[in-house]
Amino acid sequence: MNGKAEILGYSTGITGAGPIQLIEQAGRTCYKSQGKITNDSAAKFVLMLRKLGHESVIEHSWVAVRFTGCSRAATHQLVRHRLMAISQESQRYCDESGFFFNNYYVVPPSIIEAGLLDWYRERLKQIDGWYKELQEKLKEAIKAGKTKGKVNEDARFLLPNAVCSEIVISCNFREWRHIFKMRTDIHAQWEIRYVMVDTLKQFQKLFPVVFDDFKIAEDGKSAALTKE
Ligand SMILES: Cc1cc2nc3c(=O)[nH]c(=O)nc-3n(C[C@H](O)[C@H](O)[C@H](O)COP(=O)(O)OP(=O)(O)OC[C@H]3O[C@@H](n4cnc5c(N)ncnc54)[C@H](O)[C@@H]3O)c2cc1C
């Protein structure tokens, strides 16, 4: 599986106009220039803020994104960012058995390049089997009164980092810019880089004045902030 980003929503402001207009409403308070707001003044105003580096003002708008098909290894890197709201698939509550047969895991490109795909898949299949076996053993032990442990909660200790994990992240524009800077960089890990470049492309289409100073590399595998 490959990671995918789906934009679920973003702040629109009371007029419903959109996140750029909301930032303009807030930002113009500083200059008491709300009277200068027209139908097409927001983009120019927000671009001016970006170029001056007044990033605190763009914090007024947020975007929520659902990530699917990312490994738990990748989502663990995402959740290290602290200025965000997170809701993630719970391995305590969800039954992850069958992750192998449901193709619910990630294969690093190096595994394919090294000719190790069959070997890798065989190990994942074994682990899937061991996870199910442990679930059954725990169920029996609970039934027999030997333990009060929870089945999925404890069987998950056998799960590999390769298993996919769904996650929804909401944060403000300033934090998204920070995340793109850190995670689309050529030195970032390949999987998080892949999905964050995809996310950045979507953000650039929807909110160009906030994100079009990131340049995506010709091979599409990384991006970098350009100097203005
Ligand atoms: C290429 C790469 C390699 C990495 N390798 C490792 C590794 O080997 N081991 C590891 O543990 N982690 C690693 N990380 C994760 C990294 O250490 C951070 O946990 C992660 O980048 C999120 O923190 P952040 O500072 O970027 O900012 P965020 O949490 O996204 O916060 C955004 C910004 O807000 C400000 N901020 C947030 N919280 C505070 C605070 N409490 N006090 C002051 N200012 C604050 C800072 O300016 C910060 O940059 C790596 C990250 C990258 C991008």
The ligand as a Gaussian input file, in Angstrom:
#p B3LYP/6-31G(d) Opt

LIG

0 1
 C       14.670000      14.339000       9.185000
 C       14.200000      14.120000      10.611000
 C       14.862000      13.202000      11.413000
 C       14.431000      12.977000      12.729000
 N       15.079000      12.070000      13.517000
 C       14.706000      11.874000      14.804000
 C       15.365000      10.950000      15.668000
 O       16.322000      10.304000      15.276000
 N       14.917000      10.783000      16.934000
 C       13.849000      11.518000      17.421000
 O       13.500000      11.352000      18.588000
 N       13.199000      12.387000      16.639000
 C       13.588000      12.600000      15.356000
 N       12.890000      13.490000      14.569000
 C       11.720000      14.167000      15.123000
 C       12.090000      15.546000      15.689000
 O       13.019000      15.409000      16.742000
 C       10.837000      16.275000      16.219000
 O       10.220000      15.499000      17.222000
 C        9.841000      16.564000      15.131000
 O       10.473000      17.197000      14.038000
 C        8.700000      17.457000      15.662000
 O        9.178000      18.552000      16.391000
 P        9.412000      20.008000      15.775000
 O       10.384000      20.761000      16.611000
 O        9.726000      19.879000      14.339000
 O        8.145000      20.840000      15.924000
 P        6.579000      20.691000      16.191000
 O        6.285000      19.817000      17.329000
 O        5.900000      20.419000      14.895000
 O        6.315000      22.191000      16.596000
 C        6.456000      23.269000      15.649000
 C        7.342000      24.353000      16.197000
 O        6.691000      24.908000      17.351000
 C        7.674000      25.257000      18.312000
 N        7.472000      24.453000      19.529000
 C        6.702000      23.334000      19.658000
 N        6.730000      22.880000      20.917000
 C        7.549000      23.722000      21.593000
 C        8.005000      23.772000      22.938000
 N        7.623000      22.875000      23.850000
 N        8.835000      24.763000      23.291000
 C        9.235000      25.678000      22.393000
 N        8.859000      25.697000      21.096000
 C        8.019000      24.737000      20.715000
 C        9.037000      25.025000      17.685000
 O        9.451000      26.192000      17.001000
 C        8.731000      23.940000      16.672000
 O        9.679000      23.859000      15.641000
 C       13.319000      13.726000      13.250000
 C       12.665000      14.659000      12.422000
 C       13.083000      14.864000      11.134000
 C       12.352000      15.875000      10.279000

